[in-house]
Amino acid sequence: MSGVSVVYDAGVLVAAKQSDRHVWADHRARLELGLLPLTTAPVVAQVSRSPRQAQLRRFLRGCQVMPFSETGHDVGALAGASGTSDVVDAHVVIVAAEAGAGVLTSDERDLTRLTAHLPSPVHVIRL
């Protein structure tokens, strides 16, 4: 499997959907380096509204989408420890921690708040 460099949050997918050139260039560079970006099924659900979102679907073909599965208890515990109710953000942070990856986000403050409650640091990168 290719290396993993980053987990995308919803802000990244929204930017890709809107054809943000910077996001697309960064994504292509990762793929060319053999780095497989991750995102999560809940993040896709936040952004996906129609099968006609061609840009979003094209972008996601270059990502591995992680399911929301047995991590549910860990996600809930992290949300509780950080005092947040956003399980989607908590899931992104858990996936990043498990993959040894950073998180690319437009919501740096909330994700940094979550990462502070992890045993190992996760780098939060502002979009």
RALIN-V523837 format. One line per field, one symbol per residue. burial: 1 if it has 9 or more other C-alpha atoms within 8 Angstrom, else 0. A space follows every 50 residues. Layout:
BEGIN
burial: ???
END
This chain:
BEGIN
burial: 00011111111111111011001100100110001111111111001100 00101100110111110100110011011101000010111111111001 111111010011111010000101100
END
